[in-house]
Amino acid sequence: MYLRQIFINYIVTTIIMDKCVYAGSFDPVTNGHLWMIEKGTKLFNEFVVAIGISPKKKYTFSLDDRLDMLKKSVRDFSNVQIASFENQFLVNYAKSIGADFILRGIRNEGDYEYERGMRHVNSDLNPQVTTAFLMPPREIAEVSSSLVKGLVGPEGWEDVVESCLPKNVYNKFLVKFKGLQAKWNDLYKRINAKGNPETAYTELLSLYGKNQRAYHNLVHIAHAIREFNDAKHLMNNPEAVETALWYHDAIYNTHAKDNEEKSAQLAAKRLSEASLTDSFAGNVNKLILATKHKEMPKEKDAQYVVDIDLAALGKPEKKFDEDDKDIKEEYGWVSEEQFKQGRSAMLKNFLKRPSIYLTDFFKEKYEAKARKNLERALEKYKA
């Protein structure tokens, strides 16, 4: 028994000191891939995630997009390197970068048969490179890039694919496949807007889809519309609230202090072009300006807009922390200390309020969780 334990310890120590490559097309990277990467970083000291490029294959996302999605998805893993290789056997690429291991995932019987054959081929090509296998848990066993892309199209597909993708990839998906367009078209019809709704929506996609937006992107709008739908029966003018939510972060520049004003101006211009009344446009303008969070509005619909914008503060811990990192990424141009000071000051201001949320609906839904999240974040920044 003693010798057996020494042998096991030797094997584990040897594995975590070696370099491994995990390759795929990652078109796009899914939560299944992310699970493999997370496990791989714990098994190997150096872990290379490489995009394999075949000249015969057509890809949905460009190589630059896939590299960007991977880099953002693995930002929490310090021992991961992102790379790509073209028209080369994986085993030869592994050897060229000094990797003694290849990591592969097996989801089902079909994967097993294929990977077993490839393992023998790789061994024939280079017996010094060892193939290791991992089997993902049941809840993500069927998640693949092709499956997720195959879900696009039917009504509500946006909500279905969200659970399959890292947040930054989900945003790329919404932009690429014009997610939420049906919801926008429906709003356009309900407010009796004139003209082509796709023209305005394409503009919104280009604004919310900018690469520097890690938090204030189309995912934020998707969540805002979801929160709106849960509470719209309580509002005086739900169509104005919904329109304001679509436009409230349309203009976003972390160097500027007038983003809400510019977003309101853009909304006013587009609503005027769509022949909406001055009264409706003015209402939307006031609702957008309320998201500056400088003062607590007294008008009910403005309170709902503010609460929906802050609903993310009441997310589960893991998602709240991810949002926090996304906001920090948007302020990458400031120092670590400056970000901590600015972020801490803002969180403290929310905690000083009698309640973070202004409406009974959102107080009941998120108040307790939001306070815990903010207090925990402040302790983290102090540390």
Phi, psi and omega in degrees: 000319181296314180294324179297317180295321177299319181296316179296315179300322179296316181297313181298315179298320180295317182296311185289350177266355184261171180255138183228150176240134176240115189241157177179178177277333179049052185243066008255180174289136181244176176292338173293315175300317184295325176297316178299317181295315180301315179293321181297324180293336179274339182269331187235143181292317176242129184229115182257122174258114189240134175272119177272130184247124176251127181295343182269352186256139175264136184246147179285317180250145179294163178300317179299319178296318182292321176296318180296316180297319179295314182301318180287327182288332184253019186298339181274355183254115187284340185255024179256135172244140178254133183211179175213155175214156187229137172051050185214140175298138182302318183296325178289322176296317179303313181294325182294335180256008177079026179266128178266354182228146169243131178255131180229152179255143177238114182261332185203184182297323180297317176300319183298314181297316181294312183292328177297316178296316180294328178298319179290321177298314180298321179295323177294321181288321180204096183293348181280346179260122184260135176265126177248147184239145173229145177248119183290160179292165187303319187294339177238012185298330183262000182283121177218164179299317182293322179296315182297316179295329179289345179276347183290136174132295183299157180304131179084011182298331182300319181289330183288316186280344184302321183288350183263350191232147168301153187303316182293329178287322177301320177297316177301321180296314180299321180288313184298315185256018177052049176298150179075001183297322179298322179293320178294316180299322179294318177297316181304320180288318183293329180268006178060039177286144180261157178095188184272116180296334183292329179298312179293322182291321178299323177295316179297320177300316182294327180284309182286345181268005180299140189297331183283354179272108179262328178246311184279064184235198184290336176296318178300319179292319178301317180291323178296317180293325178294316178294321178301315182299330180287336187241000188297335180292349182262358188263156178283315181228078185299328180295322177293320178298314181297318178298317179298321180296321178298324187259353195294336176240023183302319175256121183213116180221116185294347177276345186256162179241008182238032182298317181295319179298316181290325177295319179295321178295319178297316180299316181299318180295314183290324179290325176295317178296332179269012175064032174279153183291156177298326180296315180294314181297321179294323177295315178299319179302313180296321181293321178294317181296336178295337181282006171289339177060031178275331178214160182270114182292153179260340181285134190301312182296323177295324177296321178293321177299314180298315181295320178295320179297330181262004183301331181298337179296339181260015179291164171304154187310311185300317181288323176299314180297324178294318177299321180299318178293324179295318179294320177299322179297323179294335178256035182298344182278349178260160180290162178303316182293320179296319179296314180302316181295313181294315180294317180298318180298319181293316180296321178297321179298320178293321181290334180288341180294151173305324171210144180295319183262149187261338182256150179299324182301311183278335173300312181294325185282319192229349189305307185298315181292321180297317179298317178298318179296316181293318178297320180293320179295319179297320177297322178297316180292326176295319181293000000 
